[in-house]
């Protein structure tokens, strides 16, 4: 079973829910490429499992997650303007980490 | 010259710059699908012109815009979780509009 690349973007107003969604996407091995966007490869069963997890998290809330598959041709033609930002740790952990400095 | 569909996502901390980028994307006829994402079709010359405009706006700031082409196959396989949100007017205009009610 081959993996496919996906771009996942979200618009979640609720801070707690946004953090949970970000942590879920990270748990699936996706990379945090923008404040509200993750990118990475998933096999079909993992994608389905992620969709189930996200549906459970979002429930009936007026919040929004969108998943776009990106074939190799689409992915190779992407463009970046500006500079990449870093989102290695969740907000909670960032505060914890800051205490070490 | 055929148009191609693009998903444009941005992570811009500066409020003023974010508003300018959103207005630029709207001026190019793209649809505001999430707080920090627009989607729509552009001919190649329009895409190039947009990239020039965005580069000029972003300059050397540590801000980030990413453009992903979406072929028909990728686009048809997109998934939405939760509910669509509405972003019809820019923040400034929303305030002006609110004054009419």
N, CA and C atoms of all chains as a GROMACS GRO file, in nm:
protein
  606
    1UNK      N    1   0.087  -0.119   0.000
    1UNK     CA    2   0.000   0.000   0.000
    1UNK      C    3   0.090   0.124   0.000
    2UNK      N    4   0.073   0.206  -0.104
    2UNK     CA    5   0.161   0.322  -0.113
    2UNK      C    6   0.105   0.440  -0.036
    3UNK      N    7   0.195   0.525   0.009
    3UNK     CA    8   0.155   0.645   0.082
    3UNK      C    9   0.133   0.759  -0.016
    4UNK      N   10   0.047   0.850   0.023
    4UNK     CA   11   0.016   0.968  -0.058
    4UNK      C   12   0.045   1.091   0.027
    5UNK      N   13   0.086   1.198  -0.038
    5UNK     CA   14   0.118   1.320   0.034
    5UNK      C   15  -0.009   1.403   0.053
    6UNK      N   16  -0.026   1.458   0.173
    6UNK     CA   17  -0.144   1.541   0.201
    6UNK      C   18  -0.103   1.673   0.266
    7UNK      N   19  -0.177   1.776   0.228
    7UNK     CA   20  -0.167   1.906   0.294
    7UNK      C   21  -0.294   1.920   0.377
    8UNK      N   22  -0.278   1.945   0.505
    8UNK     CA   23  -0.394   1.957   0.594
    8UNK      C   24  -0.395   2.098   0.653
    9UNK      N   25  -0.502   2.170   0.627
    9UNK     CA   26  -0.513   2.308   0.677
    9UNK      C   27  -0.635   2.315   0.769
   10UNK      N   28  -0.621   2.397   0.873
   10UNK     CA   29  -0.734   2.407   0.965
   10UNK      C   30  -0.757   2.551   1.008
   11UNK      N   31  -0.882   2.578   1.039
   11UNK     CA   32  -0.923   2.708   1.090
   11UNK      C   33  -1.007   2.678   1.213
   12UNK      N   34  -0.940   2.680   1.327
   12UNK     CA   35  -1.004   2.640   1.453
   12UNK      C   36  -0.988   2.753   1.553
   13UNK      N   37  -1.101   2.809   1.594
   13UNK     CA   38  -1.101   2.925   1.683
   13UNK      C   39  -1.071   2.883   1.827
   14UNK      N   40  -1.125   2.770   1.868
   14UNK     CA   41  -1.110   2.723   2.006
   14UNK      C   42  -0.965   2.679   2.031
   15UNK      N   43  -0.896   2.748   2.123
   15UNK     CA   44  -0.753   2.725   2.146
   15UNK      C   45  -0.722   2.580   2.184
   16UNK      N   46  -0.805   2.525   2.272
   16UNK     CA   47  -0.784   2.390   2.320
   16UNK      C   48  -0.799   2.287   2.208
   17UNK      N   49  -0.904   2.307   2.129
   17UNK     CA   50  -0.930   2.215   2.018
   17UNK      C   51  -0.820   2.227   1.912
   18UNK      N   52  -0.775   2.351   1.888
   18UNK     CA   53  -0.669   2.371   1.787
   18UNK      C   54  -0.542   2.297   1.830
   19UNK      N   55  -0.510   2.304   1.956
   19UNK     CA   56  -0.392   2.236   2.009
   19UNK      C   57  -0.407   2.085   1.995
   20UNK      N   58  -0.527   2.035   2.026
   20UNK     CA   59  -0.552   1.890   2.013
   20UNK      C   60  -0.539   1.844   1.868
   21UNK      N   61  -0.592   1.924   1.776
   21UNK     CA   62  -0.583   1.889   1.634
   21UNK      C   63  -0.436   1.890   1.591
   22UNK      N   64  -0.362   1.993   1.631
   22UNK     CA   65  -0.220   2.001   1.595
   22UNK      C   66  -0.144   1.881   1.650
   23UNK      N   67  -0.174   1.842   1.773
   23UNK     CA   68  -0.104   1.728   1.835
   23UNK      C   69  -0.139   1.598   1.763
   24UNK      N   70  -0.266   1.586   1.722
   24UNK     CA   71  -0.308   1.467   1.648
   24UNK      C   72  -0.233   1.458   1.515
   25UNK      N   73  -0.225   1.569   1.443
   25UNK     CA   74  -0.157   1.570   1.313
   25UNK      C   75  -0.008   1.535   1.331
   26UNK      N   76   0.049   1.585   1.439
   26UNK     CA   77   0.189   1.555   1.469
   26UNK      C   78   0.206   1.406   1.501
   27UNK      N   79   0.109   1.352   1.577
   27UNK     CA   80   0.114   1.209   1.611
   27UNK      C   81   0.110   1.120   1.486
   28UNK      N   82   0.049   1.170   1.380
   28UNK     CA   83   0.044   1.093   1.255
   28UNK      C   84   0.171   1.114   1.172
   29UNK      N   85   0.267   1.182   1.229
   29UNK     CA   86   0.396   1.198   1.162
   29UNK      C   87   0.401   1.310   1.060
   30UNK      N   88   0.298   1.397   1.062
   30UNK     CA   89   0.297   1.506   0.966
   30UNK      C   90   0.383   1.623   1.015
   31UNK      N   91   0.430   1.704   0.922
   31UNK     CA   92   0.517   1.817   0.956
   31UNK      C   93   0.439   1.946   0.966
   32UNK      N   94   0.468   2.024   1.070
   32UNK     CA   95   0.400   2.151   1.094
   32UNK      C   96   0.466   2.258   1.008
   33UNK      N   97   0.404   2.292   0.896
   33UNK     CA   98   0.470   2.383   0.801
   33UNK      C   99   0.422   2.528   0.813
   34UNK      N  100   0.305   2.549   0.870
   34UNK     CA  101   0.256   2.684   0.901
   34UNK      C  102   0.175   2.673   1.029
   35UNK      N  103   0.141   2.788   1.086
   35UNK     CA  104   0.068   2.788   1.213
   35UNK      C  105  -0.054   2.696   1.206
   36UNK      N  106  -0.125   2.697   1.093
   36UNK     CA  107  -0.247   2.618   1.077
   36UNK      C  108  -0.240   2.521   0.961
   37UNK      N  109  -0.121   2.466   0.936
   37UNK     CA  110  -0.104   2.373   0.824
   37UNK      C  111   0.002   2.268   0.854
   38UNK      N  112  -0.032   2.144   0.818
   38UNK     CA  113   0.062   2.032   0.828
   38UNK      C  114   0.073   1.967   0.691
   39UNK      N  115   0.187   1.903   0.667
   39UNK     CA  116   0.213   1.836   0.539
   39UNK      C  117   0.284   1.705   0.565
   40UNK      N  118   0.248   1.602   0.489
   40UNK     CA  119   0.320   1.477   0.505
   40UNK      C  120   0.251   1.363   0.433
   41UNK      N  121   0.313   1.246   0.440
   41UNK     CA  122   0.262   1.130   0.368
   41UNK      C  123   0.188   1.037   0.462
   42UNK      N  124   0.080   0.982   0.410
   42UNK     CA  125  -0.002   0.888   0.487
   42UNK      C  126  -0.046   0.773   0.396
   43UNK      N  127  -0.041   0.653   0.449
   43UNK     CA  128  -0.103   0.541   0.378
   43UNK      C  129  -0.254   0.554   0.394
   44UNK      N  130  -0.327   0.485   0.307
   44UNK     CA  131  -0.472   0.502   0.304
   44UNK      C  132  -0.540   0.471   0.438
   45UNK      N  133  -0.495   0.364   0.504
   45UNK     CA  134  -0.558   0.328   0.632
   45UNK      C  135  -0.530   0.434   0.739
   46UNK      N  136  -0.410   0.495   0.732
   46UNK     CA  137  -0.376   0.601   0.827
   46UNK      C  138  -0.459   0.726   0.799
   47UNK      N  139  -0.478   0.757   0.672
   47UNK     CA  140  -0.562   0.873   0.636
   47UNK      C  141  -0.703   0.853   0.690
   48UNK      N  142  -0.758   0.734   0.669
   48UNK     CA  143  -0.894   0.706   0.717
   48UNK      C  144  -0.902   0.717   0.869
   49UNK      N  145  -0.802   0.666   0.936
   49UNK     CA  146  -0.797   0.672   1.081
   49UNK      C  147  -0.786   0.818   1.128
   50UNK      N  148  -0.707   0.898   1.057
   50UNK     CA  149  -0.693   1.041   1.091
   50UNK      C  150  -0.827   1.113   1.075
   51UNK      N  151  -0.897   1.082   0.966
   51UNK     CA  152  -1.027   1.146   0.943
   51UNK      C  153  -1.125   1.112   1.056
   52UNK      N  154  -1.125   0.987   1.098
   52UNK     CA  155  -1.211   0.945   1.211
   52UNK      C  156  -1.173   1.024   1.336
   53UNK      N  157  -1.044   1.033   1.364
   53UNK     CA  158  -0.997   1.106   1.483
   53UNK      C  159  -1.037   1.253   1.477
   54UNK      N  160  -1.019   1.314   1.360
   54UNK     CA  161  -1.051   1.457   1.346
   54UNK      C  162  -1.202   1.481   1.360
   55UNK      N  163  -1.281   1.392   1.299
   55UNK     CA  164  -1.429   1.406   1.310
   55UNK      C  165  -1.472   1.397   1.456
   56UNK      N  166  -1.408   1.307   1.531
   56UNK     CA  167  -1.441   1.290   1.672
   56UNK      C  168  -1.405   1.417   1.750
   57UNK      N  169  -1.288   1.474   1.718
   57UNK     CA  170  -1.244   1.596   1.788
   57UNK      C  171  -1.334   1.715   1.755
   58UNK      N  172  -1.364   1.733   1.627
   58UNK     CA  173  -1.439   1.851   1.583
   58UNK      C  174  -1.586   1.840   1.623
   59UNK      N  175  -1.643   1.721   1.609
   59UNK     CA  176  -1.783   1.701   1.645
   59UNK      C  177  -1.872   1.796   1.568
   60UNK      N  178  -1.960   1.864   1.640
   60UNK     CA  179  -2.054   1.956   1.576
   60UNK      C  180  -2.007   2.101   1.579
   61UNK      N  181  -1.887   2.123   1.626
   61UNK     CA  182  -1.836   2.260   1.638
   61UNK      C  183  -1.826   2.327   1.501
   62UNK      N  184  -1.844   2.459   1.498
   62UNK     CA  185  -1.825   2.534   1.373
   62UNK      C  186  -1.676   2.562   1.359
   63UNK      N  187  -1.604   2.456   1.330
   63UNK     CA  188  -1.460   2.462   1.309
   63UNK      C  189  -1.433   2.388   1.180
   64UNK      N  190  -1.318   2.409   1.120
   64UNK     CA  191  -1.298   2.358   0.984
   64UNK      C  192  -1.157   2.302   0.960
   65UNK      N  193  -1.155   2.179   0.908
   65UNK     CA  194  -1.028   2.117   0.868
   65UNK      C  195  -1.044   2.073   0.723
   66UNK      N  196  -0.945   2.097   0.642
   66UNK     CA  197  -0.950   2.052   0.503
   66UNK      C  198  -0.823   1.975   0.470
   67UNK      N  199  -0.842   1.865   0.397
   67UNK     CA  200  -0.732   1.776   0.360
   67UNK      C  201  -0.721   1.774   0.208
   68UNK      N  202  -0.604   1.811   0.157
   68UNK     CA  203  -0.582   1.811   0.012
   68UNK      C  204  -0.471   1.714  -0.023
   69UNK      N  205  -0.501   1.611  -0.105
   69UNK     CA  206  -0.392   1.526  -0.153
   69UNK      C  207  -0.307   1.607  -0.251
   70UNK      N  208  -0.180   1.578  -0.253
   70UNK     CA  209  -0.089   1.646  -0.346
   70UNK      C  210  -0.008   1.540  -0.421
   71UNK      N  211  -0.040   1.522  -0.548
   71UNK     CA  212   0.038   1.428  -0.629
   71UNK      C  213   0.178   1.487  -0.650
   72UNK      N  214   0.270   1.406  -0.702
   72UNK     CA  215   0.408   1.454  -0.718
   72UNK      C  216   0.417   1.578  -0.805
   73UNK      N  217   0.334   1.582  -0.910
   73UNK     CA  218   0.340   1.696  -1.003
   73UNK      C  219   0.295   1.824  -0.931
   74UNK      N  220   0.182   1.818  -0.860
   74UNK     CA  221   0.134   1.934  -0.784
   74UNK      C  222   0.238   1.977  -0.681
   75UNK      N  223   0.293   1.879  -0.610
   75UNK     CA  224   0.388   1.910  -0.502
   75UNK      C  225   0.514   1.978  -0.555
   76UNK      N  226   0.564   1.927  -0.668
   76UNK     CA  227   0.687   1.984  -0.725
   76UNK      C  228   0.668   2.127  -0.772
   77UNK      N  229   0.544   2.162  -0.804
   77UNK     CA  230   0.517   2.297  -0.856
   77UNK      C  231   0.478   2.397  -0.747
   78UNK      N  232   0.489   2.358  -0.621
   78UNK     CA  233   0.456   2.451  -0.512
   78UNK      C  234   0.555   2.567  -0.510
   79UNK      N  235   0.513   2.678  -0.452
   79UNK     CA  236   0.599   2.797  -0.443
   79UNK      C  237   0.596   2.846  -0.300
   80UNK      N  238   0.708   2.896  -0.251
   80UNK     CA  239   0.710   2.959  -0.120
   80UNK      C  240   0.755   3.104  -0.134
   81UNK      N  241   0.684   3.191  -0.066
   81UNK     CA  242   0.719   3.333  -0.062
   81UNK      C  243   0.745   3.365   0.085
   82UNK      N  244   0.854   3.437   0.110
   82UNK     CA  245   0.889   3.468   0.249
   82UNK      C  246   0.980   3.359   0.303
   83UNK      N  247   0.973   3.339   0.434
   83UNK     CA  248   1.065   3.246   0.499
   83UNK      C  249   0.988   3.136   0.572
   84UNK      N  250   1.045   3.016   0.578
   84UNK     CA  251   0.977   2.913   0.659
   84UNK      C  252   0.982   2.952   0.806
   85UNK      N  253   0.879   2.913   0.881
   85UNK     CA  254   0.877   2.937   1.025
   85UNK      C  255   0.891   2.802   1.094
   86UNK      N  256   0.924   2.802   1.221
   86UNK     CA  257   0.942   2.676   1.294
   86UNK      C  258   0.831   2.656   1.396
   87UNK      N  259   0.780   2.534   1.399
   87UNK     CA  260   0.671   2.500   1.494
   87UNK      C  261   0.702   2.364   1.553
   88UNK      N  262   0.816   2.353   1.619
   88UNK     CA  263   0.858   2.219   1.660
   88UNK      C  264   0.783   2.169   1.781
   89UNK      N  265   0.743   2.262   1.867
   89UNK     CA  266   0.678   2.218   1.990
   89UNK      C  267   0.542   2.285   2.003
   90UNK      N  268   0.452   2.219   2.069
   90UNK     CA  269   0.321   2.276   2.096
   90UNK      C  270   0.338   2.391   2.195
   91UNK      N  271   0.236   2.476   2.202
   91UNK     CA  272   0.246   2.598   2.284
   91UNK      C  273   0.278   2.568   2.431
   92UNK      N  274   0.212   2.468   2.485
   92UNK     CA  275   0.236   2.431   2.625
   92UNK      C  276   0.383   2.396   2.648
   93UNK      N  277   0.434   2.311   2.555
   93UNK     CA  278   0.572   2.264   2.571
   93UNK      C  279   0.670   2.377   2.550
   94UNK      N  280   0.633   2.472   2.464
   94UNK     CA  281   0.722   2.584   2.437
   94UNK      C  282   0.743   2.664   2.566
   95UNK      N  283   0.635   2.681   2.639
   95UNK     CA  284   0.645   2.754   2.765
   95UNK      C  285   0.734   2.677   2.864
   96UNK      N  286   0.714   2.545   2.867
   96UNK     CA  287   0.797   2.463   2.956
   96UNK      C  288   0.944   2.476   2.918
   97UNK      N  289   0.968   2.469   2.785
   97UNK     CA  290   1.104   2.474   2.735
   97UNK      C  291   1.169   2.608   2.768
   98UNK      N  292   1.091   2.713   2.755
   98UNK     CA  293   1.144   2.847   2.779
   98UNK      C  294   1.198   2.859   2.922
   99UNK      N  295   1.138   2.782   3.012
   99UNK     CA  296   1.180   2.787   3.153
   99UNK      C  297   1.323   2.733   3.171
  100UNK      N  298   1.370   2.654   3.073
  100UNK     CA  299   1.504   2.596   3.085
  100UNK      C  300   1.614   2.696   3.051
  101UNK      N  301   1.578   2.805   2.988
  101UNK     CA  302   1.681   2.900   2.942
  101UNK      C  303   1.705   3.010   3.045
  102UNK      N  304  -0.462   3.002  -2.316
  102UNK     CA  305  -0.387   2.973  -2.193
  102UNK      C  306  -0.486   2.925  -2.088
  103UNK      N  307  -0.465   2.804  -2.041
  103UNK     CA  308  -0.560   2.748  -1.945
  103UNK      C  309  -0.526   2.789  -1.802
  104UNK      N  310  -0.633   2.797  -1.723
  104UNK     CA  311  -0.615   2.832  -1.583
  104UNK      C  312  -0.589   2.706  -1.502
  105UNK      N  313  -0.520   2.723  -1.393
  105UNK     CA  314  -0.490   2.611  -1.302
  105UNK      C  315  -0.541   2.650  -1.164
  106UNK      N  316  -0.584   2.550  -1.089
  106UNK     CA  317  -0.635   2.576  -0.955
  106UNK      C  318  -0.520   2.582  -0.854
  107UNK      N  319  -0.526   2.679  -0.763
  107UNK     CA  320  -0.422   2.692  -0.662
  107UNK      C  321  -0.483   2.708  -0.522
  108UNK      N  322  -0.416   2.646  -0.427
  108UNK     CA  323  -0.448   2.667  -0.286
  108UNK      C  324  -0.334   2.752  -0.229
  109UNK      N  325  -0.370   2.864  -0.170
  109UNK     CA  326  -0.269   2.955  -0.116
  109UNK      C  327  -0.290   2.966   0.034
  110UNK      N  328  -0.188   2.929   0.109
  110UNK     CA  329  -0.198   2.934   0.256
  110UNK      C  330  -0.092   3.030   0.308
  111UNK      N  331  -0.127   3.102   0.414
  111UNK     CA  332  -0.029   3.197   0.467
  111UNK      C  333  -0.026   3.194   0.619
  112UNK      N  334   0.090   3.227   0.670
  112UNK     CA  335   0.111   3.237   0.814
  112UNK      C  336   0.180   3.372   0.833
  113UNK      N  337   0.100   3.472   0.862
  113UNK     CA  338   0.149   3.610   0.870
  113UNK      C  339   0.110   3.668   1.006
  114UNK      N  340   0.209   3.699   1.085
  114UNK     CA  341   0.186   3.747   1.221
  114UNK      C  342   0.141   3.894   1.222
  115UNK      N  343   0.199   3.973   1.134
  115UNK     CA  344   0.169   4.117   1.129
  115UNK      C  345   0.027   4.140   1.076
  116UNK      N  346  -0.058   4.199   1.160
  116UNK     CA  347  -0.201   4.214   1.125
  116UNK      C  348  -0.222   4.291   0.996
  117UNK      N  349  -0.148   4.400   0.983
  117UNK     CA  350  -0.161   4.486   0.866
  117UNK      C  351  -0.121   4.413   0.738
  118UNK      N  352  -0.010   4.345   0.746
  118UNK     CA  353   0.041   4.271   0.630
  118UNK      C  354  -0.054   4.156   0.593
  119UNK      N  355  -0.108   4.090   0.697
  119UNK     CA  356  -0.200   3.978   0.671
  119UNK      C  357  -0.325   4.028   0.597
  120UNK      N  358  -0.373   4.145   0.639
  120UNK     CA  359  -0.489   4.203   0.574
  120UNK      C  360  -0.458   4.239   0.428
  121UNK      N  361  -0.340   4.295   0.406
  121UNK     CA  362  -0.299   4.331   0.269
  121UNK      C  363  -0.287   4.208   0.180
  122UNK      N  364  -0.230   4.102   0.236
  122UNK     CA  365  -0.216   3.977   0.158
  122UNK      C  366  -0.355   3.921   0.126
  123UNK      N  367  -0.444   3.921   0.226
  123UNK     CA  368  -0.580   3.870   0.204
  123UNK      C  369  -0.652   3.952   0.096
  124UNK      N  370  -0.635   4.083   0.101
  124UNK     CA  371  -0.700   4.169   0.001
  124UNK      C  372  -0.642   4.146  -0.138
  125UNK      N  373  -0.511   4.124  -0.144
  125UNK     CA  374  -0.447   4.096  -0.273
  125UNK      C  375  -0.503   3.966  -0.332
  126UNK      N  376  -0.512   3.863  -0.249
  126UNK     CA  377  -0.562   3.733  -0.296
  126UNK      C  378  -0.707   3.746  -0.345
  127UNK      N  379  -0.783   3.828  -0.272
  127UNK     CA  380  -0.922   3.851  -0.310
  127UNK      C  381  -0.929   3.926  -0.445
  128UNK      N  382  -0.839   4.024  -0.460
  128UNK     CA  383  -0.833   4.101  -0.586
  128UNK      C  384  -0.804   4.011  -0.706
  129UNK      N  385  -0.734   3.902  -0.683
  129UNK     CA  386  -0.705   3.808  -0.793
  129UNK      C  387  -0.820   3.711  -0.816
  130UNK      N  388  -0.930   3.733  -0.746
  130UNK     CA  389  -1.050   3.653  -0.770
  130UNK      C  390  -1.052   3.521  -0.695
  131UNK      N  391  -0.961   3.507  -0.598
  131UNK     CA  392  -0.957   3.380  -0.523
  131UNK      C  393  -1.060   3.382  -0.411
  132UNK      N  394  -1.102   3.265  -0.368
  132UNK     CA  395  -1.204   3.252  -0.262
  132UNK      C  396  -1.139   3.227  -0.126
  133UNK      N  397  -1.191   3.298  -0.027
  133UNK     CA  398  -1.139   3.289   0.109
  133UNK      C  399  -1.202   3.167   0.176
  134UNK      N  400  -1.130   3.056   0.183
  134UNK     CA  401  -1.190   2.931   0.231
  134UNK      C  402  -1.159   2.901   0.378
  135UNK      N  403  -1.052   2.961   0.430
  135UNK     CA  404  -1.023   2.952   0.573
  135UNK      C  405  -0.958   3.083   0.613
  136UNK      N  406  -0.945   3.104   0.743
  136UNK     CA  407  -0.889   3.231   0.792
  136UNK      C  408  -0.759   3.265   0.720
  137UNK      N  409  -0.676   3.164   0.696
  137UNK     CA  410  -0.545   3.188   0.633
  137UNK      C  411  -0.527   3.107   0.506
  138UNK      N  412  -0.636   3.090   0.429
  138UNK     CA  413  -0.626   3.012   0.306
  138UNK      C  414  -0.725   3.063   0.200
  139UNK      N  415  -0.675   3.072   0.078
  139UNK     CA  416  -0.758   3.107  -0.037
  139UNK      C  417  -0.745   2.998  -0.142
  140UNK      N  418  -0.848   2.985  -0.225
  140UNK     CA  419  -0.849   2.882  -0.328
  140UNK      C  420  -0.909   2.942  -0.455
  141UNK      N  421  -0.854   2.906  -0.570
  141UNK     CA  422  -0.915   2.953  -0.693
  141UNK      C  423  -0.826   2.928  -0.813
  142UNK      N  424  -0.877   2.965  -0.930
  142UNK     CA  425  -0.805   2.939  -1.054
  142UNK      C  426  -0.734   3.064  -1.104
  143UNK      N  427  -0.616   3.043  -1.157
  143UNK     CA  428  -0.536   3.153  -1.211
  143UNK      C  429  -0.470   3.107  -1.341
  144UNK      N  430  -0.471   3.196  -1.439
  144UNK     CA  431  -0.389   3.170  -1.558
  144UNK      C  432  -0.244   3.196  -1.520
  145UNK      N  433  -0.153   3.141  -1.602
  145UNK     CA  434  -0.011   3.146  -1.566
  145UNK      C  435   0.040   3.289  -1.546
  146UNK      N  436  -0.002   3.382  -1.632
  146UNK     CA  437   0.046   3.521  -1.619
  146UNK      C  438  -0.007   3.585  -1.490
  147UNK      N  439  -0.128   3.547  -1.451
  147UNK     CA  440  -0.186   3.600  -1.326
  147UNK      C  441  -0.112   3.542  -1.205
  148UNK      N  442  -0.079   3.414  -1.214
  148UNK     CA  443  -0.003   3.352  -1.104
  148UNK      C  444   0.131   3.423  -1.088
  149UNK      N  445   0.200   3.446  -1.200
  149UNK     CA  446   0.330   3.513  -1.193
  149UNK      C  447   0.317   3.653  -1.136
  150UNK      N  448   0.213   3.722  -1.177
  150UNK     CA  449   0.188   3.857  -1.128
  150UNK      C  450   0.157   3.855  -0.977
  151UNK      N  451   0.080   3.757  -0.934
  151UNK     CA  452   0.048   3.742  -0.791
  151UNK      C  453   0.176   3.719  -0.710
  152UNK      N  454   0.262   3.631  -0.762
  152UNK     CA  455   0.387   3.600  -0.691
  152UNK      C  456   0.472   3.727  -0.676
  153UNK      N  457   0.478   3.808  -0.781
  153UNK     CA  458   0.552   3.935  -0.776
  153UNK      C  459   0.491   4.026  -0.668
  154UNK      N  460   0.359   4.038  -0.669
  154UNK     CA  461   0.289   4.122  -0.570
  154UNK      C  462   0.315   4.074  -0.427
  155UNK      N  463   0.307   3.942  -0.407
  155UNK     CA  464   0.327   3.886  -0.273
  155UNK      C  465   0.471   3.907  -0.226
  156UNK      N  466   0.566   3.886  -0.317
  156UNK     CA  467   0.709   3.906  -0.281
  156UNK      C  468   0.732   4.050  -0.240
  157UNK      N  469   0.668   4.143  -0.310
  157UNK     CA  470   0.684   4.285  -0.279
  157UNK      C  471   0.625   4.314  -0.141
  158UNK      N  472   0.508   4.257  -0.112
  158UNK     CA  473   0.442   4.278   0.018
  158UNK      C  474   0.523   4.219   0.132
  159UNK      N  475   0.568   4.095   0.116
  159UNK     CA  476   0.638   4.024   0.224
  159UNK      C  477   0.778   4.080   0.246
  160UNK      N  478   0.847   4.111   0.137
  160UNK     CA  479   0.983   4.165   0.147
  160UNK      C  480   1.073   4.071   0.226
  161UNK      N  481   1.143   4.125   0.324
  161UNK     CA  482   1.236   4.044   0.404
  161UNK      C  483   1.174   3.998   0.535
  162UNK      N  484   1.046   4.023   0.555
  162UNK     CA  485   0.981   3.986   0.681
  162UNK      C  486   0.983   3.834   0.701
  163UNK      N  487   0.988   3.792   0.826
  163UNK     CA  488   0.979   3.648   0.856
  163UNK      C  489   0.831   3.612   0.859
  164UNK      N  490   0.774   3.611   0.740
  164UNK     CA  491   0.634   3.576   0.720
  164UNK      C  492   0.634   3.474   0.608
  165UNK      N  493   0.527   3.400   0.592
  165UNK     CA  494   0.530   3.286   0.501
  165UNK      C  495   0.400   3.266   0.423
  166UNK      N  496   0.416   3.258   0.291
  166UNK     CA  497   0.304   3.226   0.203
  166UNK      C  498   0.344   3.105   0.119
  167UNK      N  499   0.253   3.011   0.104
  167UNK     CA  500   0.281   2.893   0.021
  167UNK      C  501   0.168   2.874  -0.079
  168UNK      N  502   0.209   2.842  -0.202
  168UNK     CA  503   0.113   2.824  -0.311
  168UNK      C  504   0.124   2.680  -0.361
  169UNK      N  505   0.012   2.609  -0.358
  169UNK     CA  506   0.009   2.470  -0.404
  169UNK      C  507  -0.085   2.456  -0.522
  170UNK      N  508  -0.035   2.415  -0.638
  170UNK     CA  509  -0.128   2.385  -0.748
  170UNK      C  510  -0.207   2.259  -0.713
  171UNK      N  511  -0.329   2.254  -0.759
  171UNK     CA  512  -0.414   2.136  -0.735
  171UNK      C  513  -0.472   2.090  -0.867
  172UNK      N  514  -0.423   1.979  -0.920
  172UNK     CA  515  -0.479   1.924  -1.043
  172UNK      C  516  -0.621   1.873  -1.012
  173UNK      N  517  -0.696   1.840  -1.116
  173UNK     CA  518  -0.835   1.796  -1.095
  173UNK      C  519  -0.843   1.673  -1.006
  174UNK      N  520  -0.748   1.582  -1.023
  174UNK     CA  521  -0.752   1.458  -0.944
  174UNK      C  522  -0.730   1.489  -0.796
  175UNK      N  523  -0.628   1.570  -0.766
  175UNK     CA  524  -0.602   1.609  -0.626
  175UNK      C  525  -0.724   1.683  -0.569
  176UNK      N  526  -0.777   1.776  -0.647
  176UNK     CA  527  -0.888   1.858  -0.596
  176UNK      C  528  -1.012   1.774  -0.566
  177UNK      N  529  -1.041   1.679  -0.655
  177UNK     CA  530  -1.160   1.596  -0.634
  177UNK      C  531  -1.148   1.508  -0.511
  178UNK      N  532  -1.025   1.479  -0.471
  178UNK     CA  533  -1.004   1.390  -0.356
  178UNK      C  534  -0.991   1.465  -0.223
  179UNK      N  535  -1.017   1.594  -0.223
  179UNK     CA  536  -1.006   1.671  -0.098
  179UNK      C  537  -1.117   1.627  -0.001
  180UNK      N  538  -1.093   1.649   0.127
  180UNK     CA  539  -1.190   1.613   0.230
  180UNK      C  540  -1.210   1.732   0.322
  181UNK      N  541  -1.334   1.751   0.366
  181UNK     CA  542  -1.359   1.855   0.465
  181UNK      C  543  -1.415   1.793   0.592
  182UNK      N  544  -1.362   1.836   0.704
  182UNK     CA  545  -1.413   1.792   0.834
  182UNK      C  546  -1.462   1.918   0.906
  183UNK      N  547  -1.580   1.908   0.965
  183UNK     CA  548  -1.638   2.026   1.030
  183UNK      C  549  -1.723   2.103   0.932
  184UNK      N  550  -1.731   2.233   0.953
  184UNK     CA  551  -1.822   2.315   0.872
  184UNK      C  552  -1.744   2.425   0.802
  185UNK      N  553  -1.789   2.466   0.682
  185UNK     CA  554  -1.724   2.580   0.618
  185UNK      C  555  -1.751   2.707   0.699
  186UNK      N  556  -1.657   2.798   0.700
  186UNK     CA  557  -1.678   2.927   0.766
  186UNK      C  558  -1.687   3.033   0.657
  187UNK      N  559  -1.738   3.150   0.692
  187UNK     CA  560  -1.752   3.257   0.591
  187UNK      C  561  -1.655   3.371   0.618
  188UNK      N  562  -1.594   3.419   0.509
  188UNK     CA  563  -1.498   3.529   0.520
  188UNK      C  564  -1.524   3.623   0.405
  189UNK      N  565  -1.643   3.679   0.399
  189UNK     CA  566  -1.677   3.754   0.278
  189UNK      C  567  -1.614   3.892   0.272
  190UNK      N  568  -1.596   3.951   0.388
  190UNK     CA  569  -1.543   4.086   0.388
  190UNK      C  570  -1.419   4.096   0.476
  191UNK      N  571  -1.331   4.185   0.440
  191UNK     CA  572  -1.212   4.208   0.522
  191UNK      C  573  -1.255   4.271   0.654
  192UNK      N  574  -1.169   4.263   0.754
  192UNK     CA  575  -1.205   4.310   0.888
  192UNK      C  576  -1.249   4.456   0.891
  193UNK      N  577  -1.176   4.539   0.821
  193UNK     CA  578  -1.209   4.683   0.816
  193UNK      C  579  -1.351   4.703   0.763
  194UNK      N  580  -1.377   4.635   0.648
  194UNK     CA  581  -1.507   4.652   0.583
  194UNK      C  582  -1.620   4.596   0.669
  195UNK      N  583  -1.589   4.490   0.743
  195UNK     CA  584  -1.690   4.430   0.828
  195UNK      C  585  -1.737   4.533   0.932
  196UNK      N  586  -1.640   4.608   0.986
  196UNK     CA  587  -1.674   4.710   1.083
  196UNK      C  588  -1.760   4.820   1.019
  197UNK      N  589  -1.720   4.860   0.898
  197UNK     CA  590  -1.798   4.961   0.826
  197UNK      C  591  -1.939   4.911   0.801
  198UNK      N  592  -1.946   4.785   0.757
  198UNK     CA  593  -2.077   4.728   0.724
  198UNK      C  594  -2.167   4.723   0.847
  199UNK      N  595  -2.106   4.684   0.960
  199UNK     CA  596  -2.181   4.669   1.084
  199UNK      C  597  -2.249   4.801   1.121
  200UNK      N  598  -2.189   4.911   1.079
  200UNK     CA  599  -2.244   5.042   1.112
  200UNK      C  600  -2.377   5.068   1.039
  201UNK      N  601  -2.399   4.991   0.932
  201UNK     CA  602  -2.523   5.010   0.854
  201UNK      C  603  -2.645   4.946   0.921
  202UNK      N  604  -2.620   4.856   1.016
  202UNK     CA  605  -2.734   4.783   1.075
  202UNK      C  606  -2.786   4.850   1.201
   0.00000   0.00000   0.00000
